[in-house]
Structures are given as structure tokens and as C-alpha cells.
Amino acid sequence: TRQELYERIRAASKDEVILAEMIKLGFWPSKLEKPDVPADLIKRQGELQRELRELVARKRQLDDPEQALRELRKQRMKAAREKRKETKAKHERVRYEKALAWRERKKREILYLGDGVSAGLNNTSCDTERLQQ
């Protein structure tokens, strides 16, 4: 589609896209044959243009310290959000495991029978002398 073509041209140079289309349609010798000098020059020019775009973007970022600070803050905020998300998941997992352990303990032990009755439930030692009476 047209949009895909624009994206390809934006990612590479216009000459590179034209060369690739010419090779694909058979108007230019394929890569199996010895490449011509113009094909090599077009590819090299595309590589240099991409590198130049990256360097210009980097320079623009370094020229504006306010923008660099904003980017740095953005990265820190993103990292903080990720850490907060991980911590929240960890706490939820711990809370769930704790609830499961409590349910299992309630199934195995008598934990509460009411006021004045449950005080002695935690004392699980056996008084054999008293039992023998």
C-alpha cells in the first residue's frame, strides 16, 4: 500500500527503495550477479543518511538540556511505575499465600470458640497428672 511505501522510504532512502523495487521486478541485476558501483553507492548513501539522522537527533537532544532532563525524568518515572507494579504484584501474592495458609490452619485446628472459652485453645501441652485423676 501507499502507507507501507512511505514507511519504507522513511526507514531507508528513496534511492534504496527504488533500487530494491527494480531488483524485485527484474529491471536491475540481482545480488547473485556482481553488483554495480551505483548499487553499492546507493546502499552506502542510505546507510550514511540513516547514521546522519541518528546523529542529528542525538545532537538536538544534547543541545536542549531541558528536553534531556524531561527525557531523563520520563525514564525514571517509567522505571518507578514498573517497580511499583512489581511490588504490588508481590504483595498481592504474599497476601494470597497468607490467606491460604490461614484457611488451611483453620481446617486443622480449633482457633476460636467464643469469649472466655478460646483462651486455653493455644495451650496444647498435655498435663498427664491431671488427666489421671
N, CA, C and O atoms as a MOPAC input file, in Angstrom:
PM7 MOZYME 1SCF
protein

 N      0.83800 1    -1.18600 1     0.00000 1
 C      0.00000 1     0.00000 1     0.00000 1
 C      0.88000 1     1.24500 1     0.00000 1
 O      2.10000 1     1.17400 1     0.15200 1
 N      0.23800 1     2.35600 1    -0.17100 1
 C      0.96600 1     3.61600 1    -0.24300 1
 C      1.62800 1     3.94700 1     1.09000 1
 O      2.76600 1     4.41600 1     1.13100 1
 N      0.89700 1     3.69500 1     2.18600 1
 C      1.43300 1     3.99700 1     3.52100 1
 C      2.67800 1     3.15000 1     3.80500 1
 O      3.65700 1     3.64700 1     4.36100 1
 N      2.63400 1     1.86300 1     3.41900 1
 C      3.79500 1     0.99300 1     3.62100 1
 C      4.99000 1     1.50200 1     2.82200 1
 O      6.12400 1     1.46900 1     3.30000 1
 N      4.73200 1     1.97300 1     1.60400 1
 C      5.80400 1     2.51900 1     0.77700 1
 C      6.42200 1     3.75000 1     1.43900 1
 O      7.64300 1     3.90100 1     1.45500 1
 N      5.57600 1     4.63100 1     1.98800 1
 C      6.09000 1     5.80800 1     2.68700 1
 C      6.92700 1     5.40500 1     3.89700 1
 O      7.96000 1     6.01200 1     4.18000 1
 N      6.47600 1     4.38200 1     4.60200 1
 C      7.23300 1     3.90600 1     5.76900 1
 C      8.59100 1     3.35000 1     5.33400 1
 O      9.60400 1     3.59700 1     5.98800 1
 N      8.60900 1     2.59700 1     4.22800 1
 C      9.88600 1     2.05700 1     3.73400 1
 C     10.83300 1     3.17800 1     3.32600 1
 O     12.03000 1     3.12000 1     3.60600 1
 N     10.29600 1     4.19900 1     2.66400 1
 C     11.13700 1     5.32400 1     2.24200 1
 C     11.65500 1     6.06700 1     3.46300 1
 O     12.80700 1     6.50200 1     3.47900 1
 N     10.81200 1     6.22100 1     4.49500 1
 C     11.23900 1     6.91900 1     5.70600 1
 C     12.33200 1     6.11400 1     6.42100 1
 O     13.27600 1     6.69200 1     6.96000 1
 N     12.20500 1     4.77100 1     6.42500 1
 C     13.19300 1     3.93100 1     7.10700 1
 C     14.50800 1     3.88800 1     6.33300 1
 O     15.58200 1     3.87300 1     6.93500 1
 N     14.42900 1     3.86800 1     5.01100 1
 C     15.63200 1     3.84400 1     4.17900 1
 C     15.60400 1     5.11800 1     3.32100 1
 O     14.79600 1     6.01900 1     3.55000 1
 N     16.48700 1     5.16900 1     2.34800 1
 C     16.45300 1     6.33000 1     1.45900 1
 C     15.57300 1     5.99900 1     0.25100 1
 O     15.29400 1     4.83400 1    -0.02900 1
 N     15.15000 1     7.02700 1    -0.44300 1
 C     14.28100 1     6.83900 1    -1.60500 1
 C     14.99400 1     6.01300 1    -2.67300 1
 O     14.39100 1     5.14300 1    -3.30000 1
 N     16.27500 1     6.29000 1    -2.87300 1
 C     17.03900 1     5.55500 1    -3.88100 1
 C     17.14700 1     4.07700 1    -3.52900 1
 O     17.09100 1     3.22600 1    -4.41600 1
 N     17.30200 1     3.76200 1    -2.24500 1
 C     17.38000 1     2.35800 1    -1.83600 1
 C     16.07200 1     1.63100 1    -2.12900 1
 O     16.08200 1     0.49000 1    -2.59100 1
 N     14.96700 1     2.27900 1    -1.86500 1
 C     13.66200 1     1.66000 1    -2.12100 1
 C     13.47400 1     1.44600 1    -3.61700 1
 O     13.00300 1     0.39200 1    -4.04300 1
 N     13.83900 1     2.43700 1    -4.40600 1
 C     13.72000 1     2.30600 1    -5.86300 1
 C     14.60000 1     1.16800 1    -6.35400 1
 O     14.16700 1     0.36700 1    -7.18300 1
 N     15.83400 1     1.08300 1    -5.85300 1
 C     16.74500 1     0.01200 1    -6.25400 1
 C     16.17700 1    -1.35300 1    -5.87400 1
 O     16.22900 1    -2.28600 1    -6.67500 1
 N     15.63700 1    -1.48100 1    -4.66700 1
 C     15.06400 1    -2.75600 1    -4.22900 1
 C     13.88600 1    -3.15500 1    -5.11300 1
 O     13.74300 1    -4.32700 1    -5.46100 1
 N     13.04300 1    -2.19100 1    -5.47700 1
 C     11.89700 1    -2.47900 1    -6.34700 1
 C     12.37100 1    -2.87500 1    -7.74800 1
 O     11.80700 1    -3.78200 1    -8.36100 1
 N     13.40600 1    -2.19500 1    -8.25300 1
 C     13.92300 1    -2.53200 1    -9.58000 1
 C     14.50500 1    -3.94100 1    -9.58800 1
 O     14.31900 1    -4.67700 1   -10.55700 1
 N     15.20900 1    -4.32900 1    -8.52000 1
 C     15.76000 1    -5.68700 1    -8.43200 1
 C     14.61700 1    -6.68900 1    -8.35300 1
 O     14.66200 1    -7.73600 1    -8.99800 1
 N     13.58200 1    -6.36900 1    -7.55600 1
 C     12.45100 1    -7.28000 1    -7.37000 1
 C     11.69500 1    -7.49200 1    -8.68500 1
 O     11.25300 1    -8.60300 1    -8.97800 1
 N     11.54800 1    -6.42800 1    -9.47100 1
 C     10.80300 1    -6.52100 1   -10.72400 1
 C     11.67200 1    -6.97400 1   -11.90100 1
 O     11.15800 1    -7.17600 1   -13.00100 1
 N     12.98400 1    -7.13600 1   -11.68500 1
 C     13.85500 1    -7.66500 1   -12.72300 1
 C     14.47700 1    -6.62300 1   -13.62900 1
 O     15.07800 1    -6.98600 1   -14.64000 1
 N     14.36000 1    -5.35900 1   -13.31400 1
 C     14.95600 1    -4.30900 1   -14.13500 1
 C     16.41700 1    -4.06100 1   -13.79300 1
 O     17.10600 1    -3.35900 1   -14.53300 1
 N     16.89900 1    -4.61100 1   -12.70900 1
 C     18.27400 1    -4.41800 1   -12.25300 1
 C     18.83400 1    -5.80100 1   -11.96200 1
 O     18.10400 1    -6.67000 1   -11.48600 1
 N     20.11900 1    -6.02600 1   -12.23800 1
 C     20.68000 1    -7.35200 1   -11.95600 1
 C     20.55600 1    -7.69100 1   -10.46500 1
 O     20.71500 1    -6.83300 1    -9.59700 1
 N     20.26900 1    -8.96000 1   -10.20400 1
 C     20.07700 1    -9.36300 1    -8.80700 1
 C     21.41000 1    -9.41400 1    -8.07400 1
 O     22.46900 1    -9.18000 1    -8.65700 1
 N     21.33400 1    -9.72200 1    -6.79000 1
 C     22.53400 1    -9.73800 1    -5.95500 1
 C     23.43900 1   -10.92100 1    -6.28800 1
 O     24.61000 1   -10.93300 1    -5.90800 1
 N     22.90100 1   -11.91700 1    -7.00000 1
 C     23.71400 1   -13.07600 1    -7.35100 1
 C     24.80800 1   -12.68500 1    -8.33600 1
 O     25.91600 1   -13.22100 1    -8.29600 1
 N     24.49000 1   -11.76500 1    -9.20100 1
 C     25.49600 1   -11.28100 1   -10.13400 1
 C     26.36400 1   -10.23800 1    -9.43400 1
 O     26.04400 1    -9.78300 1    -8.33600 1
 N     27.45300 1    -9.87100 1   -10.07600 1
 C     28.35400 1    -8.87800 1    -9.48600 1
 C     27.64000 1    -7.52600 1    -9.41000 1
 O     27.16500 1    -7.02000 1   -10.42700 1
 N     27.56100 1    -6.93000 1    -8.19400 1
 C     26.83500 1    -5.66000 1    -8.06700 1
 C     27.58400 1    -4.52200 1    -8.75400 1
 O     28.81400 1    -4.47200 1    -8.76800 1
 N     26.81300 1    -3.63000 1    -9.31200 1
 C     27.38600 1    -2.45600 1    -9.96200 1
 C     27.81600 1    -1.44400 1    -8.91100 1
 O     27.41900 1    -1.51600 1    -7.74800 1
 N     28.62300 1    -0.51600 1    -9.34500 1
 C     29.07500 1     0.55200 1    -8.46100 1
 C     27.90000 1     1.42700 1    -8.02100 1
 O     27.83900 1     1.79700 1    -6.84900 1
 N     26.95900 1     1.77400 1    -8.91700 1
 C     25.84600 1     2.61700 1    -8.46100 1
 C     25.01300 1     1.94900 1    -7.35100 1
 O     24.56200 1     2.62600 1    -6.42700 1
 N     24.81400 1     0.65100 1    -7.43800 1
 C     24.03200 1    -0.03900 1    -6.40700 1
 C     24.74400 1     0.05900 1    -5.06500 1
 O     24.11900 1     0.33100 1    -4.04000 1
 N     26.05400 1    -0.16400 1    -5.07500 1
 C     26.82300 1    -0.05100 1    -3.83100 1
 C     26.78400 1     1.37600 1    -3.28800 1
 O     26.65300 1     1.59200 1    -2.08400 1
 N     26.90000 1     2.34700 1    -4.20000 1
 C     26.86700 1     3.74400 1    -3.77200 1
 C     25.50700 1     4.11700 1    -3.18100 1
 O     25.42900 1     4.84100 1    -2.18900 1
 N     24.44500 1     3.61700 1    -3.79500 1
 C     23.10100 1     3.92200 1    -3.28800 1
 C     22.92400 1     3.34100 1    -1.88900 1
 O     22.38900 1     4.00200 1    -0.99900 1
 N     23.37600 1     2.10200 1    -1.69900 1
 C     23.25300 1     1.47500 1    -0.37200 1
 C     24.09600 1     2.21700 1     0.66400 1
 O     23.64700 1     2.44900 1     1.78600 1
 N     25.30100 1     2.58200 1     0.28600 1
 C     26.18200 1     3.30000 1     1.21300 1
 C     25.58700 1     4.66600 1     1.56200 1
 O     25.64300 1     5.10200 1     2.71200 1
 N     25.02200 1     5.32900 1     0.56400 1
 C     24.40700 1     6.63100 1     0.80600 1
 C     23.23400 1     6.48700 1     1.78100 1
 O     23.05300 1     7.32800 1     2.66100 1
 N     22.45200 1     5.44000 1     1.62700 1
 C     21.33400 1     5.20800 1     2.54500 1
 C     21.81100 1     4.97400 1     3.96400 1
 O     21.23100 1     5.49500 1     4.91700 1
 N     22.88000 1     4.18000 1     4.10400 1
 C     23.43700 1     3.92700 1     5.44200 1
 C     23.92500 1     5.22900 1     6.08000 1
 O     23.67600 1     5.48900 1     7.25700 1
 N     24.61600 1     6.03600 1     5.29100 1
 C     25.13300 1     7.30300 1     5.81000 1
 C     24.00000 1     8.25800 1     6.19200 1
 O     24.09200 1     8.96700 1     7.19400 1
 N     22.93600 1     8.27500 1     5.39300 1
 C     21.80300 1     9.14600 1     5.72100 1
 C     21.14000 1     8.71700 1     7.03000 1
 O     20.77100 1     9.56300 1     7.84500 1
 N     20.98700 1     7.40600 1     7.23300 1
 C     20.39900 1     6.91600 1     8.49000 1
 C     21.27400 1     7.30300 1     9.67900 1
 O     20.78300 1     7.75700 1    10.71200 1
 N     22.58200 1     7.11300 1     9.50800 1
 C     23.50300 1     7.46900 1    10.58900 1
 C     23.45900 1     8.97000 1    10.87300 1
 O     23.48800 1     9.39100 1    12.03000 1
 N     23.39000 1     9.76600 1     9.81600 1
 C     23.31600 1    11.21700 1     9.98300 1
 C     22.03200 1    11.61700 1    10.71000 1
 O     22.06100 1    12.49300 1    11.57400 1
 N     20.89500 1    10.98100 1    10.36600 1
 C     19.63600 1    11.27100 1    11.06100 1
 C     19.74900 1    10.97200 1    12.54900 1
 O     19.29500 1    11.75300 1    13.38500 1
 N     20.36200 1     9.82700 1    12.87600 1
 C     20.53700 1     9.45800 1    14.28800 1
 C     21.41900 1    10.47500 1    15.01500 1
 O     21.12000 1    10.87200 1    16.14100 1
 N     22.50700 1    10.89200 1    14.36400 1
 C     23.41100 1    11.85800 1    14.98700 1
 C     22.74700 1    13.22500 1    15.16500 1
 O     22.95900 1    13.89100 1    16.17800 1
 N     21.95300 1    13.64000 1    14.19200 1
 C     21.25500 1    14.92400 1    14.30800 1
 C     20.24700 1    14.86800 1    15.45600 1
 O     20.11300 1    15.82800 1    16.21500 1
 N     19.54300 1    13.74700 1    15.58100 1
 C     18.58200 1    13.60800 1    16.68100 1
 C     19.31000 1    13.64400 1    18.02000 1
 O     18.83300 1    14.26100 1    18.97200 1
 N     20.45100 1    12.99100 1    18.09100 1
 C     21.24000 1    12.97700 1    19.33200 1
 C     21.73800 1    14.39300 1    19.65900 1
 O     21.68800 1    14.82500 1    20.81000 1
 N     22.21400 1    15.10400 1    18.63800 1
 C     22.70400 1    16.47600 1    18.84300 1
 C     21.57300 1    17.38200 1    19.30900 1
 O     21.76400 1    18.20400 1    20.20600 1
 N     20.40000 1    17.23800 1    18.70700 1
 C     19.24800 1    18.04900 1    19.10100 1
 C     18.90800 1    17.80000 1    20.57000 1
 O     18.55100 1    18.72100 1    21.30500 1
 N     19.02600 1    16.55000 1    20.97800 1
 C     18.74100 1    16.21400 1    22.37500 1
 C     19.78600 1    16.83800 1    23.30200 1
 O     19.43900 1    17.33900 1    24.37200 1
 N     21.04900 1    16.81400 1    22.90800 1
 C     22.10800 1    17.36700 1    23.74800 1
 C     22.09800 1    18.89700 1    23.75900 1
 O     22.51300 1    19.51200 1    24.74100 1
 N     21.63000 1    19.50700 1    22.67800 1
 C     21.58300 1    20.97000 1    22.61500 1
 C     20.53500 1    21.55100 1    23.55200 1
 O     20.68100 1    22.67900 1    24.02300 1
 N     19.49400 1    20.80000 1    23.82300 1
 C     18.40400 1    21.29300 1    24.66900 1
 C     18.44700 1    20.56300 1    26.00900 1
 O     17.89700 1    19.46800 1    26.12600 1
 N     19.09100 1    21.14700 1    27.02500 1
 C     19.19700 1    20.45400 1    28.31200 1
 C     17.83900 1    20.24900 1    28.98300 1
 O     17.65100 1    19.28500 1    29.72600 1
 N     16.89400 1    21.15500 1    28.72400 1
 C     15.55100 1    20.99500 1    29.29400 1
 C     14.90400 1    19.72100 1    28.75800 1
 O     14.29600 1    18.95200 1    29.50300 1
 N     15.04800 1    19.52000 1    27.46200 1
 C     14.48000 1    18.31400 1    26.84300 1
 C     15.17200 1    17.06900 1    27.37900 1
 O     14.52100 1    16.05700 1    27.63700 1
 N     16.48800 1    17.13700 1    27.54700 1
 C     17.22300 1    15.99100 1    28.09100 1
 C     16.74500 1    15.67000 1    29.50200 1
 O     16.58200 1    14.50100 1    29.85300 1
 N     16.51800 1    16.71100 1    30.31600 1
 C     16.00000 1    16.49000 1    31.66900 1
 C     14.60700 1    15.87300 1    31.63400 1
 O     14.29400 1    14.97800 1    32.41800 1
 N     13.76800 1    16.36300 1    30.71000 1
 C     12.41900 1    15.79500 1    30.59700 1
 C     12.48200 1    14.31900 1    30.23000 1
 O     11.74100 1    13.50400 1    30.78100 1
 N     13.37200 1    13.97600 1    29.29600 1
 C     13.52100 1    12.57300 1    28.89500 1
 C     14.01300 1    11.72300 1    30.06600 1
 O     13.53300 1    10.61100 1    30.28700 1
 N     14.97600 1    12.26500 1    30.80800 1
 C     15.50500 1    11.54400 1    31.96300 1
 C     14.41400 1    11.31900 1    33.00300 1
 O     14.29800 1    10.22800 1    33.56000 1
 N     13.61800 1    12.34600 1    33.26300 1
 C     12.51200 1    12.20700 1    34.22300 1
 C     11.49000 1    11.18900 1    33.73400 1
 O     10.96000 1    10.39700 1    34.51300 1
 N     11.22500 1    11.22100 1    32.43500 1
 C     10.28300 1    10.26100 1    31.86000 1
 C     10.75900 1     8.83200 1    32.08800 1
 O      9.98300 1     7.95700 1    32.47100 1
 N     12.05800 1     8.61200 1    31.84500 1
 C     12.61200 1     7.27000 1    32.03500 1
 C     12.53900 1     6.85600 1    33.49500 1
 O     12.19100 1     5.71600 1    33.80000 1
 N     12.86700 1     7.78200 1    34.41200 1
 C     12.80300 1     7.45900 1    35.84100 1
 C     11.37900 1     7.16000 1    36.27800 1
 O     11.14700 1     6.22900 1    37.04900 1
 N     10.42400 1     7.94100 1    35.79200 1
 C      9.01800 1     7.71500 1    36.13900 1
 C      8.54800 1     6.36100 1    35.61900 1
 O      7.80800 1     5.64800 1    36.29800 1
 N      8.98100 1     6.01600 1    34.41700 1
 C      8.59800 1     4.71900 1    33.84900 1
 C      9.17300 1     3.59100 1    34.69300 1
 O      8.48300 1     2.61400 1    34.98700 1
 N     10.43800 1     3.72600 1    35.08400 1
 C     11.06300 1     2.70400 1    35.92800 1
 C     10.35700 1     2.61200 1    37.27800 1
 O     10.15900 1     1.51600 1    37.80300 1
 N      9.98000 1     3.75800 1    37.83800 1
 C      9.28300 1     3.75600 1    39.13000 1
 C      7.91900 1     3.08300 1    39.00600 1
 O      7.51000 1     2.33200 1    39.89100 1
 N      7.21600 1     3.35500 1    37.90300 1
 C      5.91500 1     2.70100 1    37.69500 1
 C      6.07100 1     1.19500 1    37.59600 1
 O      5.28500 1     0.44600 1    38.17500 1
 N      7.09100 1     0.74600 1    36.85600 1
 C      7.32400 1    -0.69500 1    36.71900 1
 C      7.63200 1    -1.32300 1    38.07600 1
 O      7.11200 1    -2.38600 1    38.41300 1
 N      8.48400 1    -0.65000 1    38.84800 1
 C      8.84200 1    -1.17600 1    40.16800 1
 C      7.61300 1    -1.23000 1    41.07000 1
 O      7.41500 1    -2.20300 1    41.79800 1
 N      6.78700 1    -0.18300 1    41.02100 1
 C      5.56500 1    -0.14700 1    41.82000 1
 C      4.63300 1    -1.29600 1    41.42600 1
 O      4.01200 1    -1.92900 1    42.28100 1
 N      4.54700 1    -1.54800 1    40.13700 1
 C      3.69800 1    -2.62800 1    39.64200 1
 C      4.20300 1    -3.98700 1    40.13700 1
 O      3.41400 1    -4.82600 1    40.57100 1
 N      5.51900 1    -4.19800 1    40.06900 1
 C      6.10400 1    -5.45000 1    40.54800 1
 C      5.88700 1    -5.61400 1    42.05100 1
 O      5.55500 1    -6.70200 1    42.52200 1
 N      6.07700 1    -4.52600 1    42.80100 1
 C      5.89400 1    -4.58600 1    44.25300 1
 C      4.44400 1    -4.90500 1    44.59300 1
 O      4.17700 1    -5.69700 1    45.49700 1
 N      3.51900 1    -4.30100 1    43.88100 1
 C      2.10300 1    -4.55300 1    44.12500 1
 C      1.77500 1    -6.01900 1    43.85700 1
 O      1.06500 1    -6.64700 1    44.64200 1
 N      2.28300 1    -6.56500 1    42.76400 1
 C      2.03500 1    -7.97100 1    42.44400 1
 C      2.62800 1    -8.87700 1    43.52000 1
 O      2.01700 1    -9.87300 1    43.90800 1
 N      3.81800 1    -8.52800 1    43.99800 1
 C      4.46800 1    -9.33000 1    45.04000 1
 C      3.63800 1    -9.31200 1    46.32100 1
 O      3.43100 1   -10.35400 1    46.94300 1
 N      3.16100 1    -8.12500 1    46.71600 1
 C      2.35300 1    -8.01700 1    47.93600 1
 C      1.04000 1    -8.78800 1    47.80200 1
 O      0.58900 1    -9.42800 1    48.75200 1
 N      0.43600 1    -8.72400 1    46.62400 1
 C     -0.80000 1    -9.47900 1    46.40500 1
 C     -0.54500 1   -10.97300 1    46.51100 1
 O     -1.35200 1   -11.70200 1    47.08800 1
 N      0.57100 1   -11.43500 1    45.95800 1
 C      0.91100 1   -12.85500 1    46.01900 1
 C      1.14700 1   -13.28900 1    47.46800 1
 O      0.68200 1   -14.34900 1    47.88500 1
 N      1.87100 1   -12.46500 1    48.23000 1
 C      2.13600 1   -12.79000 1    49.64000 1
 C      0.83100 1   -12.82100 1    50.42700 1
 O      0.62200 1   -13.71200 1    51.25000 1
 N     -0.05000 1   -11.85000 1    50.17700 1
 C     -1.33100 1   -11.79800 1    50.87800 1
 C     -2.17800 1   -13.03400 1    50.55800 1
 O     -2.82900 1   -13.58700 1    51.44400 1
 N     -2.16800 1   -13.46200 1    49.29900 1
 C     -2.92200 1   -14.64300 1    48.88500 1
 C     -2.37700 1   -15.90700 1    49.55900 1
 O     -3.14100 1   -16.73600 1    50.05200 1
 N     -1.04700 1   -16.04100 1    49.57200 1
 C     -0.43900 1   -17.21300 1    50.21100 1
 C     -0.73100 1   -17.23400 1    51.70700 1
 O     -0.96600 1   -18.29500 1    52.28500 1
 N     -0.71500 1   -16.06900 1    52.32400 1
 C     -1.01200 1   -15.96800 1    53.74900 1
 C     -2.46300 1   -16.38200 1    54.02700 1
 O     -2.73400 1   -17.09100 1    54.99600 1
 N     -3.37900 1   -15.94100 1    53.18200 1
 C     -4.78800 1   -16.30100 1    53.33600 1
 C     -4.98100 1   -17.80100 1    53.16200 1
 O     -5.75800 1   -18.41700 1    53.89200 1
 N     -4.28000 1   -18.39100 1    52.20200 1
 C     -4.36900 1   -19.84600 1    52.01500 1
 C     -3.85800 1   -20.58400 1    53.24600 1
 O     -4.47500 1   -21.54800 1    53.69900 1
 N     -2.73800 1   -20.13400 1    53.78100 1
 C     -2.17600 1   -20.77900 1    54.97100 1
 C     -3.14700 1   -20.65900 1    56.14500 1
 O     -3.30800 1   -21.60500 1    56.91600 1
 N     -3.79100 1   -19.50600 1    56.28400 1
 C     -4.75700 1   -19.30300 1    57.37300 1
 C     -5.95500 1   -20.24100 1    57.21300 1
 O     -6.42300 1   -20.82500 1    58.19100 1
 N     -6.44800 1   -20.38300 1    55.98700 1
 C     -7.57700 1   -21.29600 1    55.75600 1
 C     -7.19600 1   -22.73500 1    56.09100 1
 O     -7.97600 1   -23.46600 1    56.70100 1
 N     -5.99900 1   -23.13300 1    55.68900 1
 C     -5.54600 1   -24.49600 1    55.99600 1
 C     -5.43200 1   -24.69400 1    57.50200 1
 O     -5.80000 1   -25.74600 1    58.02300 1
 N     -4.92500 1   -23.69100 1    58.19600 1
 C     -4.78300 1   -23.80100 1    59.65400 1
 C     -6.15600 1   -23.87400 1    60.31600 1
 O     -6.33900 1   -24.62100 1    61.27800 1
 N     -7.12400 1   -23.10600 1    59.81200 1
 C     -8.48100 1   -23.15100 1    60.36400 1
 C     -9.11700 1   -24.52800 1    60.16600 1
 O     -9.91800 1   -24.96900 1    60.98900 1
 N     -8.75600 1   -25.20800 1    59.06600 1
 C     -9.29500 1   -26.55000 1    58.81900 1
 C     -8.71000 1   -27.56700 1    59.79500 1
 O     -9.39900 1   -28.50200 1    60.20300 1
 N     -7.44000 1   -27.39000 1    60.17100 1
 C     -6.74600 1   -28.35900 1    61.02500 1
 C     -6.95600 1   -28.10400 1    62.50600 1
 O     -7.00900 1   -29.05400 1    63.28800 1
 N     -7.07700 1   -26.84200 1    62.91300 1
 C     -7.09700 1   -26.50200 1    64.33700 1
 C     -8.37500 1   -25.75900 1    64.71100 1
 O     -9.02100 1   -25.13000 1    63.87300 1
 N     -8.71800 1   -25.85100 1    65.99500 1
 C     -9.82000 1   -25.05200 1    66.52500 1
 C     -9.19000 1   -23.76600 1    67.04100 1
 O     -8.38600 1   -23.78600 1    67.97200 1
 N     -9.56200 1   -22.65500 1    66.43100 1
 C     -8.89400 1   -21.40200 1    66.75600 1
 C     -9.73000 1   -20.47900 1    67.63400 1
 O     -9.17200 1   -19.70600 1    68.41300 1
 N    -11.06700 1   -20.54500 1    67.52500 1
 C    -11.89500 1   -19.62400 1    68.30700 1
 C    -13.24600 1   -20.27700 1    68.57300 1
 O    -13.91600 1   -20.75300 1    67.65700 1
 N    -13.62900 1   -20.28900 1    69.84600 1
 C    -14.92700 1   -20.83800 1    70.22900 1
 C    -15.81300 1   -19.80200 1    70.89700 1
 O    -16.99500 1   -20.06200 1    71.12300 1
 N    -15.28000 1   -18.65400 1    71.21300 1
 C    -16.06200 1   -17.60300 1    71.83800 1
 C    -15.30600 1   -16.97700 1    72.98600 1
 O    -14.23700 1   -17.44900 1    73.37100 1
 N    -15.87200 1   -15.89600 1    73.53800 1
 C    -15.23900 1   -15.19300 1    74.65600 1
 C    -15.17400 1   -16.09600 1    75.87500 1
 O    -16.14500 1   -16.78100 1    76.19900 1
 N    -14.05000 1   -16.09900 1    76.54000 1
 C    -13.86900 1   -16.87200 1    77.76000 1
 C    -13.58400 1   -18.33700 1    77.51700 1
 O    -13.15800 1   -19.02700 1    78.44400 1
 N    -13.79400 1   -18.83500 1    76.34000 1
 C    -13.56800 1   -20.25300 1    76.04600 1
 C    -12.27700 1   -20.43400 1    75.26700 1
 O    -11.53600 1   -21.38500 1    75.51700 1
 N    -11.99800 1   -19.55800 1    74.34400 1
 C    -10.87900 1   -19.71800 1    73.42500 1
 C     -9.52900 1   -19.41900 1    74.04800 1
 O     -8.50800 1   -19.67000 1    73.40800 1
 N     -9.47000 1   -18.89200 1    75.27100 1
 C     -8.19200 1   -18.51800 1    75.88200 1
 C     -7.27900 1   -19.71500 1    76.05100 1
 O     -6.06600 1   -19.57400 1    75.89800 1
 N     -7.80000 1   -20.86100 1    76.35400 1
 C     -6.96500 1   -22.03800 1    76.58400 1
 C     -6.70100 1   -22.86500 1    75.35200 1
 O     -6.01800 1   -23.88500 1    75.44600 1
 N     -7.20600 1   -22.47800 1    74.20700 1
 C     -7.02200 1   -23.26500 1    72.98800 1
 C     -5.57700 1   -23.28700 1    72.51600 1
 O     -5.15200 1   -24.25900 1    71.89200 1
 N     -4.81600 1   -22.24300 1    72.79700 1
 C     -3.42600 1   -22.19400 1    72.35700 1
 C     -2.52500 1   -23.07400 1    73.20100 1
 O     -1.43200 1   -23.43000 1    72.76000 1
 N     -2.94800 1   -23.42900 1    74.38900 1
 C     -2.16100 1   -24.28800 1    75.27200 1
 C     -2.36700 1   -25.73600 1    74.83400 1
 O     -3.38300 1   -26.34600 1    75.16500 1
 N     -1.41600 1   -26.28200 1    74.09800 1
 C     -1.56300 1   -27.63700 1    73.55900 1
 C     -0.74300 1   -28.65800 1    74.33200 1
 O     -0.69300 1   -29.82500 1    73.94400 1
 N     -0.09700 1   -28.24100 1    75.42500 1
 C      0.68300 1   -29.20400 1    76.21200 1
 C     -0.28300 1   -30.08400 1    77.01700 1
 O     -1.39600 1   -29.67900 1    77.35300 1
 N      0.17700 1   -31.27400 1    77.30600 1
 C     -0.66200 1   -32.25500 1    77.98400 1
 C     -0.24800 1   -32.36600 1    79.45800 1
 O      0.93300 1   -32.55100 1    79.75200 1
 N     -1.19800 1   -32.25600 1    80.37700 1
 C     -0.95300 1   -32.39800 1    81.81300 1
 C     -1.41200 1   -33.80200 1    82.21000 1
 O     -2.58700 1   -34.01000 1    82.51300 1
 N     -0.48100 1   -34.76600 1    82.20800 1
 C     -0.84200 1   -36.17200 1    82.44700 1
 C     -1.33800 1   -36.41300 1    83.86500 1
 O     -2.22000 1   -37.24800 1    84.06200 1
 N     -0.80600 1   -35.71600 1    84.85400 1
 C     -1.25600 1   -35.91100 1    86.23800 1
 C     -2.72100 1   -35.53900 1    86.38300 1
 O     -3.48900 1   -36.24700 1    87.03400 1
 N     -3.09100 1   -34.46200 1    85.79600 1
 C     -4.47500 1   -34.00700 1    85.90300 1
 C     -5.41600 1   -34.95300 1    85.16300 1
 O     -6.55300 1   -35.17300 1    85.58000 1
 N     -4.92000 1   -35.50800 1    84.05400 1
 C     -5.74600 1   -36.43200 1    83.28900 1
 C     -5.97600 1   -37.74700 1    84.04200 1
 O     -7.03200 1   -38.36300 1    83.90300 1
 N     -5.01200 1   -38.16600 1    84.81900 1
 C     -5.14000 1   -39.43100 1    85.54200 1
 C     -6.10000 1   -39.33100 1    86.71900 1
 O     -6.55700 1   -40.37400 1    87.18800 1
 N     -6.42800 1   -38.18900 1    87.21200 1
 C     -7.33700 1   -38.02400 1    88.35300 1
 C     -8.73800 1   -38.43000 1    88.05600 1
 O     -9.60400 1   -38.34300 1    88.92600 1

